[in-house]
Amino acid sequence: MKNILYLSVMLVASALISHDAVAQVAKKDSLNRELTLERDFVPTQDQVQKSFFSPLATKKSSPLAPLRFVNDSYSIGAKIEHRVFDPIYNDRAPESLDQKGFVRVYGGFPGVLGLNVGGNFTNGKDSQFDLSLNHFTRKYLGRNTLPAPLKTLRTHDTDFTLGYARKLALSTLRVRGHFFYDIEALYGSHNGQPAALLLESYDFKPPYPLINNYGAILSGERTYAPISVGSNWYASTFGTFSYVGKNDPTLVKNDPDPLYSGGERMLTSELRLANRSTLAYEISDLWKFDVGAEIDLRNYPKLVVKYPIKNLLILGLRPSVSYKGDHFEMHVGGRVQYANRASSSLVFSPDASFRFRPIDIFSLFAKVDGGTAAMDLREVYKYNKYFFGPSIANATETSKYRVIAGVELGNLSGLSVTLQGGYVDYRDFVDWEQRKLVTDLDGSITLPLFVYDLRHRDNVKKTYGNISARYVSQAGLRLSASAQYNRYITSDMTDKEDKPLTVLGLPKLEVRASAVYDINSRMSLQASYTGLFGMAFEDVDEPGKYVHTTVNELSAEFSYRLSRRVGLSVIGTNLLNLRNVRWRHYEQRGSGILGTATITF
């Protein structure tokens, strides 16, 4: 009987829980049962972090969130890096779900080394702490197209997060601090002089930093909850205070651009204070009237250039009314914003969404919205670390309106399908512009350096269509795939061969697929593929011409759990031996292999 119950629970869990979903709150299935599971290790690009079930989780907060139109343009696949898989999680091994901490080390060829430490600790029944520490090192091994110094280009990325949550009488208070320091440096300098790298005299003296990004982000939240016992008035607030700095190399030779100060480190720093708050009145569980407000203030206190960056101020107000029934949901409202960097300082936009679900396995949805938002220094760095810091002044986007419509099907014997399409009309659009600078390392030998600037474009229109599917079997197999076609239209696009009908560096077609198979409670196989097609870059050696490139990133992993607390895995990265790296103008070594070891407690 015990074995039958155990098998039943496993079949339900594997059929209903997606491998790449993070379940921290209860989710209802089609039979109106509730299932809450902790997800162990969540892969995030090169690093792997752990996500814990929070016993303090209450009703999700619904404050006014800035629209991230840039995120719509630069999709998740815009930055392709080697993925480190989860070496221990297995849906068919539920005893792993009680883990509250872990230590992981991973490394391998070509020159990758990483460490992840995390934990979640309760302090009584009403409060808890969580922490994580991550360090990642990679050595870029260049080929013939790479200048001699960059053959030993390395990155060192470190971040630390500490969080505290306390359950109040009606809501939850959360406080979090995130600290990070990333550096990309040249190694092998002789007596501290990086110019000697050109002579390939590698004696590993202190590195010469090319780029670094560092800072701290502090946040606090009072979750969405009644103001007092028995009240129909609800409120939430979320505030952020951050400081982010970015250094760029400025050893420029014979460059007429007056923005550069030859021989000095160019520091761009950003000081940010932001808050989003919501006040709502609910009538039973059906109707809600709410007003959201936002403020985003950014100051750029230190900048070693010839001109200052204009401070940013965004103010917003969003009234709306919502209805949520058994088969129909709607949210209707509007948004008014003031943005001092937008082409029109006062922005009016719609804010509405609808969903119709006549039966559990079928729903139609639509959304119409708009507004203005600005990427911060850390966000842009994550997209492209080679961007020129002062160009952050152009990182504001405004959409007149955005329309999205689609249909969802599933769960049909483990299969679910989503089709959607959309259209966005941008008044302000963030685009990339690239340049090749010539640096002077010792007064005689020069080295080319490629720089990307954020630039502003107006009247850009985007149309896209997306189809995605996911299949979960009771035998431990999970499959997912998606394809998206993007079309950008700008006022200066032509049909000439030398002028691509796309936005610089953005793909026309994005294809993704993943597969996970749990062989048994100890062993599993995983694979992941991302393809980006139709990307165009300017030819920096021949201005006015363009080069086209594609990304085909395939990785696979085999993991084996030695015991309940110890897991090992072997990961093959970049199995298609891709050598051209996005946002970089040099080749690096292709395929790699990593090993990981994880101890949980």
N, C-alpha and C positions, 0 to 999 in steps of 0.2 A: 504493500500500500504506500509506503514511504517513497519507493522508487517511482510509482505511478504519479504521485503528487509532484515529485521533483521534475519528472519529464514534462508534465502538463505546464508547470510554471515556465519551464525553459522554452517550450514551443510558443507560448503566448508572448514571452518577452522578445524572442527573436523575430516574431512576425510583426510586432507592433512598434518596436524601437529601432529607429534608423541608427546606423553606426556613427554617422557624422553629425547627429543631432546632440545637443547638450541639454539634458533634462534636469532642470533645477526646480521646477514646479510641477505639480500634478497635471497630467494631460488626459483627457477623456478619450476613450476609443468609441467605436460605433455602437457598442453595447452599453454605453454610459457607465462603464466601470472606470475606476481611477487607478493609474499605475504610476508609481514614482520610483525612479532608479537613479543612482549616482553614476555619472560618467567619469571614467578614470582619467585617461590621458587624451588631451585634445591637441592634435598637431596644428601648429601655427607657423607656416613657412619653415624656416630652418630650425626653429626652436620648438620645444614641446612643453606645454604647460598642463597642469592638472586642474580639472574643474571638480568642485565638491558640491554635493547636495547641501543646501542650507536649511537647517530646521527653522530658521527665522523667516523664511520667505513667506510673504503675505500676498495680497492682491497686487498685481504688477502696477508700477507707477506709470502714469500716462501724462507726463508733462509735455509742454511744447518743445519739440525737438527741431533744431535747425535742419532744413532740407539739405541733403548732401548731393547736390547735382554733380559735383566733381566725381563722387563715388559712382554715379551712374555712368559717367563717361569712362573713367579709369576703373574697369571692373577688377574683380578679385584676381583675375589672371594677368593683369597688366604688369605685375612684377613677378617674373618667373624665377624662383630659386629652388634649390634642392629641398625636397620635403623629407623630414624625419618622421617615420611612421610611429604608431603606438606599438611597442613591443610586448605588451602584457595584457591588454584588455581583450576579453573574449566573452561574447554573449552566452556561451555555453558553460561558463565557469562562474556562477553567481557568487561564489564565496569571495571573489576579489572585490566585491562592492563595498566591503566595510573598511577599506583602506583609507587612512586619514593623513598619510604623509608618504613621501618618497624621496629617494636620491637616485639620480640617473647620471651616468657618464656615457658619452658616445664619441666616436672618432674614427678616422680612417683616411683613405687615399681619395683625393689628393690634398692632404694637409688640412683636414677638418677635425676640430676638437671641441667638445661641448660638455657643459655641466648644468643640470637642473636639480634644484632642491625645492621642495614645497611641503607645506603642512597646514593643517586645520585643527585648531584647538579650542575647546569649549571652556568657558569660565562660568561655572554654574549652569543653570538651565536657561538663562536669558541673554547670554552674551557669548561671543566667540571671536577668535583671532584667526587670520590666515596670512601666510607669508609665502613668498617665492623668490628664489634667486636663480638667475640664468646667466651663463657666460658662453659665448660662442666665438670661436676663432677659425678663420679660414685663410689659407695661403693660396694666392692666385699664381699659378704657374703658366707663364705666357709662352707663346710660340713665336714664329718668325715676325709676325706683324707687331709684336710688342717691343718697345724700346728696352734696352738692357736693364735699367733700374726697376722697371715694373715687373721684371721676372720674379721679384721677391716682394710683391705687393701683398699686404696682409690686412685683414680686418679683425678687430677685437670689439665685440659688442657685449655689454654687461648691463643688466637691469635688476632692480630689486623692488618688490612690492610688499607693502604691509597694510593689512586691512583690519578693521574692527567693526562689528555689528552688534547692536543691542536692541532687544525687543522691548519697546515701550508699551504702554497700556493699550494703544490702538494702532500703532504703526511700528516701523523699524527704523532705527537711526544707523546709517552706515557712514564710515569715514575711511578714506583710503589715500595712501601715498605711494606714488610710483616714481622711482629714481632711475636714471639711465645715463650711460656714457658709451658712445660708439666712436670708434676711430678707424680710419684707413690710413696706413702708413707705409713708407718705403723703408725696408730693412737692408742691412748690409753696408751702411755708410762707413767711410774710412775717416777715423778721427773726428766724427761728428759732421763731416762735410759731405752732403748728399751728392755733390757733383762727381765725387770719385766713383759713384755707382756706375757711371758710364764706362769706366775702365774695368768694371766687373771685379773690383777688389772687395770681395765679400768677407769681412771679418766681424759682422754682426755687432756693430756699435749701436748706441741708442738710435731709435728710428726717427725719421723725419716725417711729421704728420702732414698728410695731404688734406684730409677732410676729417673733421670730428663733429659730433652732435651730442649734446649733453643737456641735462636739465632735470626738473622735478615738476610733477603734476599732483596737486593736492585736491581732493574732492570730498564733498559731504552731501548726504541726501537724507531727507525725511520722506519715506515712501507714501504713496497715495493711500489715504485712510480718512475716516471721519474726524472732524475737528473735536467732537466730544461724544460721549456715550449717547447713543440713540439719535444723533443728529443726522440729517440728510445732507449736510454740507461736508464736502470732502476737500482736502488740500494736499499738495505735494510741493517739494522744492528740491532743486539740485544745483549746487554751486561748484565752481572750479576756479582754482588759482594756480597759475603755472609760470615757470620761467624756462625758456628753451634757448640755447645758443648753438650757432653753427659757424665753424671756421672754414674758410676757403683759401686755397693757395693763391698768392698774389705776386709771385716772382715772374713778372711779365716783362718781356723784352720787345721794344719797338712797337708797343701797342698805343695807338693814338687815343684810345678811350680814356677820357679824363676821370673815370670813376675809379680807376685802379691806382693804388699807391705802391709802387714797386718796392719789393723787399719787406713789406709789412704783412702781418697776418690780418686777414680781413674777417672781422667778427660781425655777424648779424645776430642780434639777440631780440627776443620777444617776451614781453611781460603781459600776461593775459588774466583778466578777471571776467567771469561769465556766470550767469544765473538763468535758470529756467524754472518757472513756478506756474502752478495751476490751481485754480479755485473752481469747484464744481458743485452743482446741486443735483442730486439724484432722486428720481421718483420711482419707487419700487426698484425692480431690476430691469426696467424697460427703457426709461428715458433718462437722459443726462444733459444738463446745460452747463457749459464750462467756459471759462475765459483763461487763456494762457498768455503769459508775458515772458519776454526774454530780453536780456541785455548782454552784449558782448563787447568788451572794451580791450583793445590791445595797444600797447606802447612799445616802441623800439628805441630803448634808451642809449644803446651804444652801437655805432656803426662806423668803421674805418673806411669811409668813401667820401666823395666830394659832395654828396647831396643827402639829405635826410629822407627817411621813409615816413610817409604820412600816417599818423595814428589812425586806427580803425575804430569805428563806433557803429554798432548795429542795435537798434531798438525794435521790438516787435510786439504786436498784440494780435491775439487770435480768438475771437468768439465763435462758438459752435454749439450745435445741438446734435445729440446722438440717440439712436433707437436700436435696441438689440432684442429681437424676438427669436422664436424657435427656428424660423426659416429665412428671416430677412434681417439684415443689419444695414444701418445707414449712419453716415456722419456728414453733416452739412455745415459749412461755415466759410469764413473768409480770413484773410491775413493782410495786415498792413504793417509795413516795415520802413524804418528809416536807415539808410546805409550811406555813409559819407563817401565811400569809394565807388559806389555803383554809378553807372552812366546816368541813371535817374535816381536821385537821392530818396524819393518817396516811391515805394513799391506797393501796389495793390495786386493781390492774387487770390484765386479761389482755393478752397480747401475742402474737398468732399470725397467720400468713398462710399461704395455700395457693395453688398454681397448678398446673393440670393442662393439659398441651399434648399431646394425642394425635397431632396432625399440625402441621406448621409454620404453617398458616394459621388455626388455631383454638386458643383457650385459654380456660379458665375460671379465675377467681380469686376469692378471698375473703380478708377481713381482719377481725380482731377485736382491738381495743386499747382503751386508755383512759389516764387519768393527769391530771396537772396541769401547766400551763405559764403563763408570764406574759409579756405583751408589754413591751418596754422603751420608753423615752421616744422613741427614734428611730422605732421601728415604728409607734407610735400617730400620730406626727407625719405619717408618710407616708400614713396612711389619711385623716387629717383634721387639717390644721394648725390649725384653729380650736378644738381641744379645750382645755379648761382644765387647765393643767399639773398642779396638785396632785391632780387626779382620777386620776392614774396609780396611786394607791393601790388602785384598784378593777380594775386590769387583769390579774387572775388568773382563769384559767378551769380548771375541773375537770370531767372527763367520767367518769361511772360506767363507761360503755363506749360504743364506737362499732363498728358493723357495716357493712361494705361488701362487696358482691358484684357480679360483672359478667362479661361475656364480651367477647373480642376476636376480630375477624375480619380477615384480611388477611395478606399482600398479595395481592389478587385483581386482577390486571392494573392495578396502581397504586392500587386502592381499599382502604382499611382503615376499619373501623367498630368503635367501642367503645360498649357499653351498660353502665351501672352504676347502682346505687342504694345508698342508705345510710340509716342511722338512728343518731342520737346522743342520748344521755340525759345532759344536763348537770346536775351538782350546783351548779356555779358558772358563771354565764354573764355575759359582758361586754356591756352594752347602752349605748345613748346616751340622754342626757337633754339637752334644749336650753333655754336661757334667753335672755331679752333684757334686757340691762343698759342703763342710761342713763349715758353718760359726760359729764363736765363739763370742757370744754376751756378755757374762759376765765372760768368763774364764772357765766355767764349763758346761754350758748348750749349746748344739749345735743345729743348725737349718739347714736343707738341703736347698740348693739354686741351681736352675737349670739354666744353662748358655748355650747359643747358640753361636757358632763361625761360621763366614763365612770361608769357606775353598775353595781352588782352586782345580778343577779337569780338566783334559784335555781329549780330544777325546770323548766328549759326543755328542750323536746324538738324535735329537727329531723329531718325526713324529706326526702330529695331523690332525684330521678331525673335522669340525664344521658345524652344520646346525642351522640356526636361522630363525624365522618367526615372523611377526608382522601383526596384524589385527586392523584396525581402522574402526568403524562403524559410521554411521550418527546418531545413537541413543545414542551416548555418551559412547560407550564401546570400550576399547582399551586393546588388549591382546598381549603379547610377550612371546616367549619361545626360548631357545637355549640349545644345548647339544654339548659338545666337548670331544673327546677322545684323550688322550695324551699318547705317548709311548716314554720312555727314554731308551737309550741303552748306557751302559758304559762298559769299558774294564774289570771291576771286577764283573760284574753281573753273577750270576749262577742260576741254577734251584733248588737249595736247598731251603727247606721250611723256613730256618732261614735267608735267604737273599732275600729281596723283589726286584722284578724286577721293581723298580722305584727309583726316586731320593727322598731323605729324605724330608718328609713333603709335597710333591707335589702330587696333585690328578691325578689319571688315568682318571677319568670321572668327568666332571663338568656339572651340570644341573641347569638352571635358568628359572624362569617363573614369570610373573607379570600380574596383571589384574587391570584395573581401570574402574569404572562405575560411570558416573555422573547421579545421579538419577534425579536431576533437577538443577536449577541455584544456589541452596543453599546447597544441600547435595550430597556427593559422598562417594563411597566405594573403598578401595584399598587393594591389597594383594601382597605379594612378597615372593618368595621361592628361596633358593639357596641350592643345594646339592653338596657335594664334597665326592667322593668315591675313595677307593683304596690308601689312604694315609698311609704311614708307618713311624714310629718313632722308634728310638733305645730305648730299655728298659734300663733305666739308673740304675736300680737295678740289672740287669743281663746283663752285657756287652756282645755284640755279638748276642743278641736276639732282636727281633723286635716286636712291637705291631702295630696293624692296627686300624685305627679309621675312622669315617665318620662324616660329618657335615650335618645336616638337619635344616636349619634355615627358619622358616616361621613366617611372621609378617602380621598384618592386621590393617586397620585403617578406622574409620568412621569420617568424618568431616562435620561440619555444619557452614554455614556462617550466623552470626546474622545480619550483615549489610554489606554494601560495604566495610567498613573499619575494621570490627572485625570478626575474625574466630576462631572457637573452634574445637578441635578434640580429640578423644580417640584412643589410639594406643595400640594394644596387641603385645608384642614382644616375640620371642622365644616360639611360641605357642606349639611346639612339645616337650617342656620341656627339651631341650638339656642341659646337665650339664657339659660335658667335653668341655673345651675351647681350641681352637687351640693355639699352642705355649706356653701353660701353663700346668703344671703337677699337677693341683689340680682341684677339682670340685667347681663350684659356683652355687648359687641358679638359678633355671631354668627360668620359664616364668615370664614375668613382664607386667606391665600396665603403660602407660604414658598418661598424659593430656597436651595439648598445648593450648596456647592462643596467637593470633597474632593480632596486631594493625598495620594497614598500613596507609600511608599518601602520 
